[in-house]
Amino acid sequence: MSLRARLINTWLRRVEKPRLARAERPEDLREGLERQARLFFRAPRGSQMQWQVLEAGQRRLDALEIVPRDLRSDGVVLYIHGGAFVFGSPRTHAAMAAALGARLGARVVLPKYRLAPEAPFPAAPADVRTAWDALLAQGVPADQIIIGGDSAGGALALGLLAGICAEDGAQPAGVFCLSPLTDLTYSGESFHQNAEREALLAASRAFELSEMYLGALAADRPDVSPLFAEFAGACPVWLTVGDTEILRDDSRRMVRRLEEQGVPVTFEERHDLPHVWPLLHNILPEGRETLDQVAAWIRRQPGWPAGS
């Protein structure tokens, strides 16, 4: 564990975690992350970013497309940002997505899905499905698409995969998740065991934020919590999480669930790294290392088109 990681953990625990715990409105959470993204997150030089409209039938959705300076692959990464279904945006995650796209020489598309509480479930998963269907409608082969997501975006990424499996649809090349939320019942032991050790997330806010997203709906529905979904016949999945995160057991149990259903899984558990640490790739060596690992894994997937 690097010195920078230790310093960042100290700052997160003393400054950011208390701020997240006391933020009263979704607007406060949104403005805070947007401001931090502008200050601290930098995309690789030469990355081109532009908004586009994704269309699938009568459904339309705004998305941020990121094209690396050295575009050398026809593959596409469909990346779904996190933020407890309440905050976050393509802009907050654009620098990290661009860093991954630069490693792959490939486009990254970040859908601007609707947020709770203004647009509760099922708005977000419906928008994510629109993004997937739109890429297929553009002529991108399913097995040349990688689906990725972090935190709540990981729940949406795995939920999209479960929906594709349920329909026996064409599989993506793979799915990767960074510190994913997979169980909105928060029944994992780490949710309580790591409540103090966790560097960023405030366990005390989890149920409140989930209620904004779900209302009175059951949190153990398979279309809400992918831990309870079916994945038989799914493409390979790559997961990573920190061992001091409250969501640690979301990944551990998700790995077991996938393996029980015959899904190829790669799992990386790291020591005392903060929630979705690759967001801090500009300053955190472990963030760059994880992006390197994800990119190497993507390139090994059979359907992923090799760059020139």
Beta strands, then each sheet from edge to edge (+ up, - down):
strand 1: 48-56
strand 2: 59-67
strand 3: 76-80
strand 4: 107-111
strand 5: 145-150
strand 6: 174-178
strand 7: 237-242
strand 8: 265-270
sheet 1: 1+ 2- 4+ 3+ 5+ 6+ 7+ 8+
end
